[in-house]
Amino acid sequence: MKYLGTITILGVVLAASAPLACANPIQLGSYASTGGASNQGNTNTALKLTAEQLTGSVAPSLPPALTSVGSQSTFTLNPNGIWANPVSNSTWVGIAANAGPGAGNVNPAYGYYEFTTTFDATAGTYDGSLNVLADDTVEVLLNGTIIVPFGALGNDGLCAQNAPGCQLSTETSLLLDNESLLGGMNTLQFIVEQAGNQTGPGGSDPSGVDFNANLTATPEPGTLFLLGTGLLGAAGIARRKFAAKFNA
């Protein structure tokens, strides 16, 4: 009977921990929609350009209303030793194939560019992490809620002086805690602010965005409590039946 009790309790603990062990992490990362780019194991769709607002001069501190452009193609960019290398399971993405640093003179005009990706999830709360690089800087929204605000541009000649920016010193690494995801499709939006060189003409500076994220479902305490108490009750009944049979 002593060992039966021990085995029963162990079984309850293992069963209660099963939801945690079976939760499949959601891996997300940036990749372009053209050029046969690999999704690198990410479960989200390729980034598409979905809206923009061109200002004709250095972008203001707050974005004006963006204008939808449908769902336009994006391209893989080469950081070219000027931007930081992309974070794992991702690539730098922009609106033109040769818009990366040092890659030509087809560079975005001053303004704001919205890149969108979607992914599926089971409704619930999730923990995880998000890493973001951008030139010049970027605001990130999850299902319409801002989770990363724009960085301050400052006077850095390459990108935002404060995170998120295009160099490791300005990379945003965010721990996600109890983020709510919708059942079915969820949306991540990256609104890239392109300010251009301080002394250059409009369109004289490259622009792009790079990110990855990992999310794991967190079981609701109430669900675990109900599961645990149910299993303990079932174990108690089984133990009493075994004892009655043993003593008969």
Protein Blocks (a to p, Z undefined) as FASTA:
>chain_A
ZZmmmmmmmmmmmmmmmmmmmpccdddddddfehhiaekhpabdcdddfbdcdehiacdf
bdcddddehjaddddddeklmaccddehiacddfbfklcghiajbdcdeddddddddddd
deddddddddddddfbdcddeehiafbdcddfbjafkbcfbdcdfbfklcccdddehiac
dehjaddddddddebjfkbcehiaccdddddddddddddfklmmmmmmmmmmmmmmmmmm
mmmmmmZZ
